[in-house]
């Protein structure tokens, strides 16, 4: 088989549009995971409610993401787009993981910091916002970054619910032009093009905050 460079350059704009959808789903889903994960981590410190939340998180973590995507997509109203379903499911799924990362950071805050906040009679909002979270989040930034890369690599699963992301686009153009190898090879290259620089940045953050 001879590589068709002319065909590759012709379909590259289509693949880049698919990559844009993949990046959009990743960033928006990751934003949900960051915010919801933080809320879950804080709620877990509430005795009874925390146990219920922990059980729900375990269910989400132990259920395949693909099953969650298909199940929610089947139940979602027809007015909700597949991309929206995919973003929400990705965010909720990964929030179960980011919550554990946040929890480890919160538990890593020295006990004396909590005691000092209580001694100063700081309200709970001030204790969390000015004392606990700035220290906790700083420690877990590298771990949170790893989940961004993991989510990016999981976005091809959105193909199962008809989202035309990068892999779906490659399948379409590759099948139409009978050039599957070129299409999927470019997809692999584009994933590397995004993942490798992200991994390098996260590695640098990890070294930077290792002593924190």
Buried (B, 14 or more C-beta within 10 A) or exposed (E): EEEBEEBBEEBBEBBEBBBEBBBBBBEBBBEBBBEBBBEBBBBBEEEEEBEEBBEEBEEBBEEEBBEBBBEBBEEBEEEEEBBBBBBBBBBBBBBBBBBBBBBBBBEEBEEEBEEEBEEEEBEEEEBBEEBBBEBBBEBBBBBBBBBBBBBBBBBBBBBBBEBBBBBBBBBBBBEEBEBEEBBBBBBEEBBEEBBEEBBEBBEEBBEEBEEE
